[in-house]
Structures are given as structure tokens and as C-alpha cells.
Amino acid sequence: MFRQLIAAALAAFAFNAFAAVDANQASQAELEGVKGIGPALSTKIVEARKAGSFKDWGDFVERVPGVGAGNASRFSQAGLTVAGTPYAAVAKAPVDKKERAPKDKAAK
């Protein structure tokens, strides 16, 4: 009986550790529960959220100082979502070499 109680408690803790935390709804304490987000960053997130909910990850990265694509990816892997969705890096289309401006070596 005691083993079952311990197993149930551990399962509940494990579930909470991997539960998604939405940047639009989470308290500052819940944001700090995401690996990599400390008090300074959680404050920035809450302050940016005062201007309105984040529409998507792009909006989140643009409005929260100190968060780039790399951090967004790590936060998402740790359980952070924006508007209920995990981060998915937008693949940039390769630049066609013909579209690049030619370098003028004679000008140097």
C-alpha cells in the first residue's frame, strides 16, 4: 500500500515536471519552473505580456528582450508553449547565388 502511494506521488511530480507552461497564461513562478527561465527573464516575459498576449513564437521572440531562436527552441523543449503551440524553427529558404550582389574586387 505504501509503495503504491509513493509511486502515485512520483508519477504526479513527473507529470507536473513535463506539463506545458503557456507564456500567455503562466504566472511568474510557473515561468521560472521552465528550465532556463530565471527571475529576470520571467519578469521580462510578464512585462511584455502586459501589452497583449503573444500571437505566436515569432511575436514572443520579437517582444521579449534576450530571447532568440536558440533560446526559444530550448524553452519549448523544456515545456514552454506560446498560444498553446511548441516552437518550430522556421526554415529559411536558401539564397540563390545569382540573387546575391556581386562583389566588386576592383573597387577595393
Gaussian input, Z-matrix of N, CA and C with variables (Angstrom, degrees):
# hf/3-21g

backbone

0 1
 N
 C     1     B1
 C     2     B2     1     A1
 N     3     B3     2     A2     1     D1
 C     4     B4     3     A3     2     D2
 C     5     B5     4     A4     3     D3
 N     6     B6     5     A5     4     D4
 C     7     B7     6     A6     5     D5
 C     8     B8     7     A7     6     D6
 N     9     B9     8     A8     7     D7
 C    10    B10     9     A9     8     D8
 C    11    B11    10    A10     9     D9
 N    12    B12    11    A11    10    D10
 C    13    B13    12    A12    11    D11
 C    14    B14    13    A13    12    D12
 N    15    B15    14    A14    13    D13
 C    16    B16    15    A15    14    D14
 C    17    B17    16    A16    15    D15
 N    18    B18    17    A17    16    D16
 C    19    B19    18    A18    17    D17
 C    20    B20    19    A19    18    D18
 N    21    B21    20    A20    19    D19
 C    22    B22    21    A21    20    D20
 C    23    B23    22    A22    21    D21
 N    24    B24    23    A23    22    D22
 C    25    B25    24    A24    23    D23
 C    26    B26    25    A25    24    D24
 N    27    B27    26    A26    25    D25
 C    28    B28    27    A27    26    D26
 C    29    B29    28    A28    27    D27
 N    30    B30    29    A29    28    D28
 C    31    B31    30    A30    29    D29
 C    32    B32    31    A31    30    D30
 N    33    B33    32    A32    31    D31
 C    34    B34    33    A33    32    D32
 C    35    B35    34    A34    33    D33
 N    36    B36    35    A35    34    D34
 C    37    B37    36    A36    35    D35
 C    38    B38    37    A37    36    D36
 N    39    B39    38    A38    37    D37
 C    40    B40    39    A39    38    D38
 C    41    B41    40    A40    39    D39
 N    42    B42    41    A41    40    D40
 C    43    B43    42    A42    41    D41
 C    44    B44    43    A43    42    D42
 N    45    B45    44    A44    43    D43
 C    46    B46    45    A45    44    D44
 C    47    B47    46    A46    45    D45
 N    48    B48    47    A47    46    D46
 C    49    B49    48    A48    47    D47
 C    50    B50    49    A49    48    D48
 N    51    B51    50    A50    49    D49
 C    52    B52    51    A51    50    D50
 C    53    B53    52    A52    51    D51
 N    54    B54    53    A53    52    D52
 C    55    B55    54    A54    53    D53
 C    56    B56    55    A55    54    D54
 N    57    B57    56    A56    55    D55
 C    58    B58    57    A57    56    D56
 C    59    B59    58    A58    57    D57
 N    60    B60    59    A59    58    D58
 C    61    B61    60    A60    59    D59
 C    62    B62    61    A61    60    D60
 N    63    B63    62    A62    61    D61
 C    64    B64    63    A63    62    D62
 C    65    B65    64    A64    63    D63
 N    66    B66    65    A65    64    D64
 C    67    B67    66    A66    65    D65
 C    68    B68    67    A67    66    D66
 N    69    B69    68    A68    67    D67
 C    70    B70    69    A69    68    D68
 C    71    B71    70    A70    69    D69
 N    72    B72    71    A71    70    D70
 C    73    B73    72    A72    71    D71
 C    74    B74    73    A73    72    D72
 N    75    B75    74    A74    73    D73
 C    76    B76    75    A75    74    D74
 C    77    B77    76    A76    75    D75
 N    78    B78    77    A77    76    D76
 C    79    B79    78    A78    77    D77
 C    80    B80    79    A79    78    D78
 N    81    B81    80    A80    79    D79
 C    82    B82    81    A81    80    D80
 C    83    B83    82    A82    81    D81
 N    84    B84    83    A83    82    D82
 C    85    B85    84    A84    83    D83
 C    86    B86    85    A85    84    D84
 N    87    B87    86    A86    85    D85
 C    88    B88    87    A87    86    D86
 C    89    B89    88    A88    87    D87
 N    90    B90    89    A89    88    D88
 C    91    B91    90    A90    89    D89
 C    92    B92    91    A91    90    D90
 N    93    B93    92    A92    91    D91
 C    94    B94    93    A93    92    D92
 C    95    B95    94    A94    93    D93
 N    96    B96    95    A95    94    D94
 C    97    B97    96    A96    95    D95
 C    98    B98    97    A97    96    D96
 N    99    B99    98    A98    97    D97
 C   100   B100    99    A99    98    D98
 C   101   B101   100   A100    99    D99
 N   102   B102   101   A101   100   D100
 C   103   B103   102   A102   101   D101
 C   104   B104   103   A103   102   D102
 N   105   B105   104   A104   103   D103
 C   106   B106   105   A105   104   D104
 C   107   B107   106   A106   105   D105
 N   108   B108   107   A107   106   D106
 C   109   B109   108   A108   107   D107
 C   110   B110   109   A109   108   D108
 N   111   B111   110   A110   109   D109
 C   112   B112   111   A111   110   D110
 C   113   B113   112   A112   111   D111
 N   114   B114   113   A113   112   D112
 C   115   B115   114   A114   113   D113
 C   116   B116   115   A115   114   D114
 N   117   B117   116   A116   115   D115
 C   118   B118   117   A117   116   D116
 C   119   B119   118   A118   117   D117
 N   120   B120   119   A119   118   D118
 C   121   B121   120   A120   119   D119
 C   122   B122   121   A121   120   D120
 N   123   B123   122   A122   121   D121
 C   124   B124   123   A123   122   D122
 C   125   B125   124   A124   123   D123
 N   126   B126   125   A125   124   D124
 C   127   B127   126   A126   125   D125
 C   128   B128   127   A127   126   D126
 N   129   B129   128   A128   127   D127
 C   130   B130   129   A129   128   D128
 C   131   B131   130   A130   129   D129
 N   132   B132   131   A131   130   D130
 C   133   B133   132   A132   131   D131
 C   134   B134   133   A133   132   D132
 N   135   B135   134   A134   133   D133
 C   136   B136   135   A135   134   D134
 C   137   B137   136   A136   135   D135
 N   138   B138   137   A137   136   D136
 C   139   B139   138   A138   137   D137
 C   140   B140   139   A139   138   D138
 N   141   B141   140   A140   139   D139
 C   142   B142   141   A141   140   D140
 C   143   B143   142   A142   141   D141
 N   144   B144   143   A143   142   D142
 C   145   B145   144   A144   143   D143
 C   146   B146   145   A145   144   D144
 N   147   B147   146   A146   145   D145
 C   148   B148   147   A147   146   D146
 C   149   B149   148   A148   147   D147
 N   150   B150   149   A149   148   D148
 C   151   B151   150   A150   149   D149
 C   152   B152   151   A151   150   D150
 N   153   B153   152   A152   151   D151
 C   154   B154   153   A153   152   D152
 C   155   B155   154   A154   153   D153
 N   156   B156   155   A155   154   D154
 C   157   B157   156   A156   155   D155
 C   158   B158   157   A157   156   D156
 N   159   B159   158   A158   157   D157
 C   160   B160   159   A159   158   D158
 C   161   B161   160   A160   159   D159
 N   162   B162   161   A161   160   D160
 C   163   B163   162   A162   161   D161
 C   164   B164   163   A163   162   D162
 N   165   B165   164   A164   163   D163
 C   166   B166   165   A165   164   D164
 C   167   B167   166   A166   165   D165
 N   168   B168   167   A167   166   D166
 C   169   B169   168   A168   167   D167
 C   170   B170   169   A169   168   D168
 N   171   B171   170   A170   169   D169
 C   172   B172   171   A171   170   D170
 C   173   B173   172   A172   171   D171
 N   174   B174   173   A173   172   D172
 C   175   B175   174   A174   173   D173
 C   176   B176   175   A175   174   D174
 N   177   B177   176   A176   175   D175
 C   178   B178   177   A177   176   D176
 C   179   B179   178   A178   177   D177
 N   180   B180   179   A179   178   D178
 C   181   B181   180   A180   179   D179
 C   182   B182   181   A181   180   D180
 N   183   B183   182   A182   181   D181
 C   184   B184   183   A183   182   D182
 C   185   B185   184   A184   183   D183
 N   186   B186   185   A185   184   D184
 C   187   B187   186   A186   185   D185
 C   188   B188   187   A187   186   D186
 N   189   B189   188   A188   187   D187
 C   190   B190   189   A189   188   D188
 C   191   B191   190   A190   189   D189
 N   192   B192   191   A191   190   D190
 C   193   B193   192   A192   191   D191
 C   194   B194   193   A193   192   D192
 N   195   B195   194   A194   193   D193
 C   196   B196   195   A195   194   D194
 C   197   B197   196   A196   195   D195
 N   198   B198   197   A197   196   D196
 C   199   B199   198   A198   197   D197
 C   200   B200   199   A199   198   D198
 N   201   B201   200   A200   199   D199
 C   202   B202   201   A201   200   D200
 C   203   B203   202   A202   201   D201
 N   204   B204   203   A203   202   D202
 C   205   B205   204   A204   203   D203
 C   206   B206   205   A205   204   D204
 N   207   B207   206   A206   205   D205
 C   208   B208   207   A207   206   D206
 C   209   B209   208   A208   207   D207
 N   210   B210   209   A209   208   D208
 C   211   B211   210   A210   209   D209
 C   212   B212   211   A211   210   D210
 N   213   B213   212   A212   211   D211
 C   214   B214   213   A213   212   D212
 C   215   B215   214   A214   213   D213
 N   216   B216   215   A215   214   D214
 C   217   B217   216   A216   215   D215
 C   218   B218   217   A217   216   D216
 N   219   B219   218   A218   217   D217
 C   220   B220   219   A219   218   D218
 C   221   B221   220   A220   219   D219
 N   222   B222   221   A221   220   D220
 C   223   B223   222   A222   221   D221
 C   224   B224   223   A223   222   D222
 N   225   B225   224   A224   223   D223
 C   226   B226   225   A225   224   D224
 C   227   B227   226   A226   225   D225
 N   228   B228   227   A227   226   D226
 C   229   B229   228   A228   227   D227
 C   230   B230   229   A229   228   D228
 N   231   B231   230   A230   229   D229
 C   232   B232   231   A231   230   D230
 C   233   B233   232   A232   231   D231
 N   234   B234   233   A233   232   D232
 C   235   B235   234   A234   233   D233
 C   236   B236   235   A235   234   D234
 N   237   B237   236   A236   235   D235
 C   238   B238   237   A237   236   D236
 C   239   B239   238   A238   237   D237
 N   240   B240   239   A239   238   D238
 C   241   B241   240   A240   239   D239
 C   242   B242   241   A241   240   D240
 N   243   B243   242   A242   241   D241
 C   244   B244   243   A243   242   D242
 C   245   B245   244   A244   243   D243
 N   246   B246   245   A245   244   D244
 C   247   B247   246   A246   245   D245
 C   248   B248   247   A247   246   D246
 N   249   B249   248   A248   247   D247
 C   250   B250   249   A249   248   D248
 C   251   B251   250   A250   249   D249
 N   252   B252   251   A251   250   D250
 C   253   B253   252   A252   251   D251
 C   254   B254   253   A253   252   D252
 N   255   B255   254   A254   253   D253
 C   256   B256   255   A255   254   D254
 C   257   B257   256   A256   255   D255
 N   258   B258   257   A257   256   D256
 C   259   B259   258   A258   257   D257
 C   260   B260   259   A259   258   D258
 N   261   B261   260   A260   259   D259
 C   262   B262   261   A261   260   D260
 C   263   B263   262   A262   261   D261
 N   264   B264   263   A263   262   D262
 C   265   B265   264   A264   263   D263
 C   266   B266   265   A265   264   D264
 N   267   B267   266   A266   265   D265
 C   268   B268   267   A267   266   D266
 C   269   B269   268   A268   267   D267
 N   270   B270   269   A269   268   D268
 C   271   B271   270   A270   269   D269
 C   272   B272   271   A271   270   D270
 N   273   B273   272   A272   271   D271
 C   274   B274   273   A273   272   D272
 C   275   B275   274   A274   273   D273
 N   276   B276   275   A275   274   D274
 C   277   B277   276   A276   275   D275
 C   278   B278   277   A277   276   D276
 N   279   B279   278   A278   277   D277
 C   280   B280   279   A279   278   D278
 C   281   B281   280   A280   279   D279
 N   282   B282   281   A281   280   D280
 C   283   B283   282   A282   281   D281
 C   284   B284   283   A283   282   D282
 N   285   B285   284   A284   283   D283
 C   286   B286   285   A285   284   D284
 C   287   B287   286   A286   285   D285
 N   288   B288   287   A287   286   D286
 C   289   B289   288   A288   287   D287
 C   290   B290   289   A289   288   D288
 N   291   B291   290   A290   289   D289
 C   292   B292   291   A291   290   D290
 C   293   B293   292   A292   291   D291
 N   294   B294   293   A293   292   D292
 C   295   B295   294   A294   293   D293
 C   296   B296   295   A295   294   D294
 N   297   B297   296   A296   295   D295
 C   298   B298   297   A297   296   D296
 C   299   B299   298   A298   297   D297
 N   300   B300   299   A299   298   D298
 C   301   B301   300   A300   299   D299
 C   302   B302   301   A301   300   D300
 N   303   B303   302   A302   301   D301
 C   304   B304   303   A303   302   D302
 C   305   B305   304   A304   303   D303
 N   306   B306   305   A305   304   D304
 C   307   B307   306   A306   305   D305
 C   308   B308   307   A307   306   D306
 N   309   B309   308   A308   307   D307
 C   310   B310   309   A309   308   D308
 C   311   B311   310   A310   309   D309
 N   312   B312   311   A311   310   D310
 C   313   B313   312   A312   311   D311
 C   314   B314   313   A313   312   D312
 N   315   B315   314   A314   313   D313
 C   316   B316   315   A315   314   D314
 C   317   B317   316   A316   315   D315
 N   318   B318   317   A317   316   D316
 C   319   B319   318   A318   317   D317
 C   320   B320   319   A319   318   D318
 N   321   B321   320   A320   319   D319
 C   322   B322   321   A321   320   D320
 C   323   B323   322   A322   321   D321

   B1=1.4443
   B2=1.5360
   B3=1.3306
   B4=1.4642
   B5=1.5249
   B6=1.3274
   B7=1.4632
   B8=1.5214
   B9=1.3072
   B10=1.4598
   B11=1.5301
   B12=1.3093
   B13=1.4660
   B14=1.5259
   B15=1.3055
   B16=1.4627
   B17=1.5338
   B18=1.3202
   B19=1.4655
   B20=1.5317
   B21=1.2984
   B22=1.4671
   B23=1.5256
   B24=1.3324
   B25=1.4634
   B26=1.5268
   B27=1.3242
   B28=1.4658
   B29=1.5182
   B30=1.3088
   B31=1.4666
   B32=1.5253
   B33=1.3177
   B34=1.4631
   B35=1.5232
   B36=1.3259
   B37=1.4629
   B38=1.5253
   B39=1.3229
   B40=1.4635
   B41=1.5217
   B42=1.3221
   B43=1.4635
   B44=1.5174
   B45=1.3193
   B46=1.4614
   B47=1.5224
   B48=1.3052
   B49=1.4610
   B50=1.5210
   B51=1.3338
   B52=1.4527
   B53=1.5217
   B54=1.3220
   B55=1.4564
   B56=1.5220
   B57=1.3126
   B58=1.4626
   B59=1.5260
   B60=1.3167
   B61=1.4536
   B62=1.5199
   B63=1.3332
   B64=1.4573
   B65=1.5252
   B66=1.3220
   B67=1.4647
   B68=1.5261
   B69=1.3195
   B70=1.4588
   B71=1.5253
   B72=1.3258
   B73=1.4547
   B74=1.5207
   B75=1.3037
   B76=1.4610
   B77=1.5242
   B78=1.3125
   B79=1.4647
   B80=1.5288
   B81=1.3111
   B82=1.4533
   B83=1.5329
   B84=1.3125
   B85=1.4661
   B86=1.5254
   B87=1.3268
   B88=1.4632
   B89=1.5320
   B90=1.3274
   B91=1.4648
   B92=1.5213
   B93=1.3300
   B94=1.4585
   B95=1.5219
   B96=1.3233
   B97=1.4547
   B98=1.5165
   B99=1.3247
   B100=1.4619
   B101=1.5234
   B102=1.3203
   B103=1.4674
   B104=1.5252
   B105=1.3302
   B106=1.4599
   B107=1.5142
   B108=1.3320
   B109=1.4695
   B110=1.5166
   B111=1.3182
   B112=1.4529
   B113=1.5171
   B114=1.3331
   B115=1.4612
   B116=1.5299
   B117=1.3225
   B118=1.4685
   B119=1.5244
   B120=1.3240
   B121=1.4582
   B122=1.5224
   B123=1.3106
   B124=1.4709
   B125=1.5272
   B126=1.3350
   B127=1.4635
   B128=1.5250
   B129=1.3357
   B130=1.4677
   B131=1.5284
   B132=1.3237
   B133=1.4658
   B134=1.5252
   B135=1.3248
   B136=1.4704
   B137=1.5277
   B138=1.3243
   B139=1.4743
   B140=1.5296
   B141=1.3214
   B142=1.4702
   B143=1.5194
   B144=1.3134
   B145=1.4607
   B146=1.5176
   B147=1.3355
   B148=1.4669
   B149=1.5228
   B150=1.3302
   B151=1.4676
   B152=1.5301
   B153=1.3007
   B154=1.4599
   B155=1.5126
   B156=1.3144
   B157=1.4595
   B158=1.5240
   B159=1.3131
   B160=1.4558
   B161=1.5248
   B162=1.3373
   B163=1.4653
   B164=1.5194
   B165=1.3286
   B166=1.4581
   B167=1.5184
   B168=1.3242
   B169=1.4611
   B170=1.5144
   B171=1.3166
   B172=1.4629
   B173=1.5178
   B174=1.3165
   B175=1.4600
   B176=1.5262
   B177=1.3260
   B178=1.4660
   B179=1.5262
   B180=1.3320
   B181=1.4690
   B182=1.5269
   B183=1.3210
   B184=1.4639
   B185=1.5259
   B186=1.3272
   B187=1.4640
   B188=1.5238
   B189=1.3226
   B190=1.4653
   B191=1.5211
   B192=1.3339
   B193=1.4659
   B194=1.5336
   B195=1.3231
   B196=1.4589
   B197=1.5106
   B198=1.3315
   B199=1.4596
   B200=1.5146
   B201=1.3127
   B202=1.4542
   B203=1.5125
   B204=1.3122
   B205=1.4599
   B206=1.5338
   B207=1.3242
   B208=1.4639
   B209=1.5191
   B210=1.3362
   B211=1.4665
   B212=1.5170
   B213=1.3176
   B214=1.4641
   B215=1.5224
   B216=1.3148
   B217=1.4584
   B218=1.5306
   B219=1.3316
   B220=1.4716
   B221=1.5321
   B222=1.3321
   B223=1.4651
   B224=1.5260
   B225=1.3198
   B226=1.4613
   B227=1.5193
   B228=1.3227
   B229=1.4619
   B230=1.5229
   B231=1.3295
   B232=1.4626
   B233=1.5307
   B234=1.3381
   B235=1.4599
   B236=1.5177
   B237=1.3274
   B238=1.4614
   B239=1.5247
   B240=1.3222
   B241=1.4575
   B242=1.5252
   B243=1.3234
   B244=1.4581
   B245=1.5219
   B246=1.3194
   B247=1.4650
   B248=1.5333
   B249=1.3265
   B250=1.4582
   B251=1.5083
   B252=1.3314
   B253=1.4616
   B254=1.5251
   B255=1.3327
   B256=1.4680
   B257=1.5196
   B258=1.3230
   B259=1.4594
   B260=1.5186
   B261=1.2951
   B262=1.4611
   B263=1.5170
   B264=1.3288
   B265=1.4597
   B266=1.5229
   B267=1.3069
   B268=1.4553
   B269=1.5199
   B270=1.3018
   B271=1.4641
   B272=1.5234
   B273=1.2969
   B274=1.4545
   B275=1.5225
   B276=1.3184
   B277=1.4562
   B278=1.5195
   B279=1.3226
   B280=1.4624
   B281=1.5325
   B282=1.3029
   B283=1.4519
   B284=1.5193
   B285=1.3276
   B286=1.4555
   B287=1.5258
   B288=1.3186
   B289=1.4606
   B290=1.5258
   B291=1.3161
   B292=1.4570
   B293=1.5255
   B294=1.3546
   B295=1.4559
   B296=1.5212
   B297=1.3138
   B298=1.4582
   B299=1.5220
   B300=1.3024
   B301=1.4644
   B302=1.5154
   B303=1.3092
   B304=1.4683
   B305=1.5212
   B306=1.3099
   B307=1.4647
   B308=1.5178
   B309=1.3048
   B310=1.4566
   B311=1.5256
   B312=1.3275
   B313=1.4567
   B314=1.5135
   B315=1.3274
   B316=1.4747
   B317=1.5236
   B318=1.3516
   B319=1.4599
   B320=1.5149
   B321=1.3148
   B322=1.4671
   B323=1.4363
   A1=110.42
   A2=115.64
   A3=120.60
   A4=110.60
   A5=116.70
   A6=121.48
   A7=111.48
   A8=116.61
   A9=121.03
   A10=110.61
   A11=117.23
   A12=120.90
   A13=110.61
   A14=116.83
   A15=120.75
   A16=109.90
   A17=117.11
   A18=121.00
   A19=110.33
   A20=117.44
   A21=120.92
   A22=110.89
   A23=117.07
   A24=120.56
   A25=110.85
   A26=117.30
   A27=120.83
   A28=111.46
   A29=117.33
   A30=120.62
   A31=110.63
   A32=117.00
   A33=120.58
   A34=110.85
   A35=117.27
   A36=120.62
   A37=110.92
   A38=117.45
   A39=121.20
   A40=110.45
   A41=117.31
   A42=120.70
   A43=110.57
   A44=117.35
   A45=120.97
   A46=112.00
   A47=117.66
   A48=120.77
   A49=111.36
   A50=117.41
   A51=121.19
   A52=112.80
   A53=116.83
   A54=119.85
   A55=109.33
   A56=115.67
   A57=120.66
   A58=109.97
   A59=114.96
   A60=122.69
   A61=106.24
   A62=117.64
   A63=120.04
   A64=110.10
   A65=116.18
   A66=121.83
   A67=112.38
   A68=117.83
   A69=121.08
   A70=113.37
   A71=117.37
   A72=120.01
   A73=114.66
   A74=118.16
   A75=122.03
   A76=111.91
   A77=114.89
   A78=120.44
   A79=108.17
   A80=115.84
   A81=119.81
   A82=110.20
   A83=117.42
   A84=121.02
   A85=111.27
   A86=117.37
   A87=120.28
   A88=110.59
   A89=116.96
   A90=120.18
   A91=110.68
   A92=117.08
   A93=121.08
   A94=112.21
   A95=117.45
   A96=121.70
   A97=112.76
   A98=117.54
   A99=121.96
   A100=107.92
   A101=116.56
   A102=121.13
   A103=109.85
   A104=115.77
   A105=121.61
   A106=114.40
   A107=117.24
   A108=120.50
   A109=108.20
   A110=115.39
   A111=121.20
   A112=110.62
   A113=116.67
   A114=120.96
   A115=113.94
   A116=117.79
   A117=120.08
   A118=110.87
   A119=117.08
   A120=120.04
   A121=111.82
   A122=117.08
   A123=118.83
   A124=110.19
   A125=117.31
   A126=120.87
   A127=110.32
   A128=116.85
   A129=120.70
   A130=111.13
   A131=116.76
   A132=120.94
   A133=110.29
   A134=116.42
   A135=120.52
   A136=110.50
   A137=117.42
   A138=121.01
   A139=110.82
   A140=117.34
   A141=120.74
   A142=110.95
   A143=116.61
   A144=121.61
   A145=112.07
   A146=117.84
   A147=121.08
   A148=111.84
   A149=117.30
   A150=121.45
   A151=111.31
   A152=117.52
   A153=122.44
   A154=110.26
   A155=115.62
   A156=120.85
   A157=110.51
   A158=115.13
   A159=120.76
   A160=108.14
   A161=116.85
   A162=120.97
   A163=111.68
   A164=115.35
   A165=121.17
   A166=108.18
   A167=116.05
   A168=119.77
   A169=112.36
   A170=117.12
   A171=120.39
   A172=111.10
   A173=116.65
   A174=122.12
   A175=110.19
   A176=116.38
   A177=121.84
   A178=110.55
   A179=117.11
   A180=121.85
   A181=110.63
   A182=116.53
   A183=120.90
   A184=112.67
   A185=117.11
   A186=120.64
   A187=115.30
   A188=118.10
   A189=120.54
   A190=108.87
   A191=117.20
   A192=120.05
   A193=110.98
   A194=115.28
   A195=120.04
   A196=114.53
   A197=117.67
   A198=120.27
   A199=108.33
   A200=115.56
   A201=121.84
   A202=109.34
   A203=116.08
   A204=121.01
   A205=111.94
   A206=116.86
   A207=120.04
   A208=112.17
   A209=115.95
   A210=119.56
   A211=110.92
   A212=117.47
   A213=120.71
   A214=110.26
   A215=116.47
   A216=120.85
   A217=111.18
   A218=116.63
   A219=120.39
   A220=111.42
   A221=116.75
   A222=119.55
   A223=110.68
   A224=116.20
   A225=120.13
   A226=110.63
   A227=117.16
   A228=120.55
   A229=111.28
   A230=116.15
   A231=120.73
   A232=111.96
   A233=117.70
   A234=120.02
   A235=115.90
   A236=119.42
   A237=121.17
   A238=110.11
   A239=116.11
   A240=121.30
   A241=108.51
   A242=115.77
   A243=121.73
   A244=106.34
   A245=115.64
   A246=121.71
   A247=110.42
   A248=115.51
   A249=121.17
   A250=115.96
   A251=118.04
   A252=119.37
   A253=111.12
   A254=116.98
   A255=120.49
   A256=109.99
   A257=115.76
   A258=121.35
   A259=110.46
   A260=115.77
   A261=121.60
   A262=106.17
   A263=116.21
   A264=120.22
   A265=109.40
   A266=115.74
   A267=120.88
   A268=107.67
   A269=115.36
   A270=119.88
   A271=108.92
   A272=115.17
   A273=119.85
   A274=108.84
   A275=114.95
   A276=119.65
   A277=108.76
   A278=117.70
   A279=118.86
   A280=110.22
   A281=115.08
   A282=120.78
   A283=108.21
   A284=115.44
   A285=120.58
   A286=108.39
   A287=117.01
   A288=120.78
   A289=111.83
   A290=117.71
   A291=121.08
   A292=111.43
   A293=116.71
   A294=121.33
   A295=112.25
   A296=116.63
   A297=120.34
   A298=109.96
   A299=115.72
   A300=119.83
   A301=108.47
   A302=117.74
   A303=119.74
   A304=110.72
   A305=114.71
   A306=119.59
   A307=108.48
   A308=115.24
   A309=120.23
   A310=107.83
   A311=116.28
   A312=120.61
   A313=111.59
   A314=117.11
   A315=120.92
   A316=111.26
   A317=117.04
   A318=119.92
   A319=111.31
   A320=117.66
   A321=120.31
   A322=111.73
   D1=-44.69
   D2=-179.92
   D3=-63.68
   D4=-39.11
   D5=177.91
   D6=-60.90
   D7=-39.84
   D8=-179.33
   D9=-65.93
   D10=-39.02
   D11=178.17
   D12=-65.01
   D13=-43.62
   D14=178.87
   D15=-64.52
   D16=-43.53
   D17=179.37
   D18=-62.25
   D19=-41.35
   D20=179.23
   D21=-65.93
   D22=-40.55
   D23=178.94
   D24=-65.39
   D25=-43.80
   D26=177.96
   D27=-63.71
   D28=-38.61
   D29=178.07
   D30=-64.69
   D31=-39.96
   D32=178.81
   D33=-65.03
   D34=-42.16
   D35=178.04
   D36=-64.96
   D37=-41.24
   D38=179.38
   D39=-64.22
   D40=-40.52
   D41=178.64
   D42=-63.53
   D43=-43.43
   D44=179.89
   D45=-66.78
   D46=-31.96
   D47=-179.42
   D48=-67.05
   D49=-29.94
   D50=-178.09
   D51=-106.71
   D52=8.66
   D53=178.75
   D54=-70.69
   D55=142.77
   D56=-179.06
   D57=-70.99
   D58=140.72
   D59=176.86
   D60=-116.37
   D61=117.81
   D62=-178.90
   D63=-89.20
   D64=129.29
   D65=-177.65
   D66=-62.39
   D67=-24.09
   D68=-179.01
   D69=-82.37
   D70=-18.41
   D71=-173.98
   D72=-122.60
   D73=-16.53
   D74=-173.02
   D75=-73.05
   D76=145.95
   D77=173.26
   D78=-76.05
   D79=169.93
   D80=178.90
   D81=-60.88
   D82=-40.09
   D83=179.12
   D84=-64.57
   D85=-39.88
   D86=178.74
   D87=-66.54
   D88=-39.12
   D89=177.38
   D90=-62.36
   D91=-40.67
   D92=179.32
   D93=-67.46
   D94=-16.75
   D95=176.15
   D96=-74.77
   D97=-13.70
   D98=177.64
   D99=-81.99
   D100=129.02
   D101=-178.60
   D102=-57.56
   D103=126.88
   D104=178.88
   D105=99.94
   D106=-13.79
   D107=178.79
   D108=-104.15
   D109=116.86
   D110=179.27
   D111=-106.00
   D112=-171.57
   D113=-177.86
   D114=-59.89
   D115=-39.88
   D116=-177.90
   D117=-66.62
   D118=-45.51
   D119=-178.50
   D120=-71.34
   D121=-37.86
   D122=178.79
   D123=-63.98
   D124=-35.03
   D125=176.26
   D126=-64.34
   D127=-42.64
   D128=178.38
   D129=-62.29
   D130=-39.53
   D131=179.71
   D132=-64.99
   D133=-46.24
   D134=179.86
   D135=-63.40
   D136=-40.65
   D137=179.21
   D138=-65.11
   D139=-43.69
   D140=179.34
   D141=-65.33
   D142=-32.88
   D143=-179.42
   D144=-69.54
   D145=-22.37
   D146=178.88
   D147=-62.62
   D148=-26.15
   D149=178.63
   D150=-79.01
   D151=-5.98
   D152=179.98
   D153=137.26
   D154=160.71
   D155=179.55
   D156=-64.01
   D157=150.67
   D158=175.88
   D159=-74.56
   D160=131.12
   D161=-179.05
   D162=-75.80
   D163=-39.46
   D164=-177.63
   D165=-162.16
   D166=-176.50
   D167=-178.62
   D168=-64.37
   D169=-35.48
   D170=178.14
   D171=-61.23
   D172=-42.56
   D173=177.38
   D174=-64.17
   D175=-41.23
   D176=179.45
   D177=-62.01
   D178=-48.90
   D179=-178.94
   D180=-63.27
   D181=-37.92
   D182=-178.88
   D183=-69.99
   D184=-37.15
   D185=-172.89
   D186=-92.70
   D187=-19.25
   D188=-178.22
   D189=-101.86
   D190=110.65
   D191=-179.52
   D192=-62.26
   D193=137.47
   D194=177.60
   D195=90.78
   D196=0.65
   D197=178.24
   D198=-112.49
   D199=122.26
   D200=176.34
   D201=-118.31
   D202=-170.81
   D203=-177.85
   D204=-62.24
   D205=-39.62
   D206=-179.68
   D207=-64.37
   D208=-46.61
   D209=178.03
   D210=-65.36
   D211=-40.39
   D212=179.73
   D213=-59.18
   D214=-42.52
   D215=178.92
   D216=-63.34
   D217=-44.38
   D218=179.47
   D219=-65.48
   D220=-41.71
   D221=179.38
   D222=-64.30
   D223=-39.13
   D224=179.10
   D225=-64.37
   D226=-42.11
   D227=178.04
   D228=-64.06
   D229=-27.07
   D230=179.08
   D231=-85.80
   D232=-2.54
   D233=174.19
   D234=117.12
   D235=1.18
   D236=179.63
   D237=-81.37
   D238=136.31
   D239=173.96
   D240=-125.57
   D241=160.08
   D242=173.42
   D243=-125.89
   D244=122.28
   D245=-176.21
   D246=54.94
   D247=34.87
   D248=176.09
   D249=80.33
   D250=4.46
   D251=-177.88
   D252=-118.38
   D253=143.71
   D254=174.83
   D255=-75.54
   D256=164.22
   D257=-179.57
   D258=-74.21
   D259=134.14
   D260=173.65
   D261=-132.31
   D262=110.32
   D263=-177.73
   D264=-60.03
   D265=133.35
   D266=179.05
   D267=-80.35
   D268=120.97
   D269=179.93
   D270=-73.68
   D271=127.96
   D272=178.54
   D273=-84.61
   D274=137.94
   D275=177.86
   D276=-68.94
   D277=139.72
   D278=179.39
   D279=-64.48
   D280=143.60
   D281=-179.78
   D282=-81.58
   D283=129.29
   D284=178.18
   D285=-70.45
   D286=131.44
   D287=-177.43
   D288=-60.72
   D289=-29.11
   D290=-179.92
   D291=-69.04
   D292=-26.43
   D293=-178.46
   D294=-78.25
   D295=-19.03
   D296=-179.72
   D297=-70.91
   D298=145.71
   D299=177.81
   D300=-73.05
   D301=132.95
   D302=179.83
   D303=-68.43
   D304=143.08
   D305=178.27
   D306=-83.02
   D307=130.81
   D308=-179.59
   D309=-94.57
   D310=100.45
   D311=-178.10
   D312=-71.86
   D313=-26.13
   D314=-179.17
   D315=-70.92
   D316=-23.42
   D317=-177.33
   D318=-74.48
   D319=-19.03
   D320=-177.80
   D321=-77.94

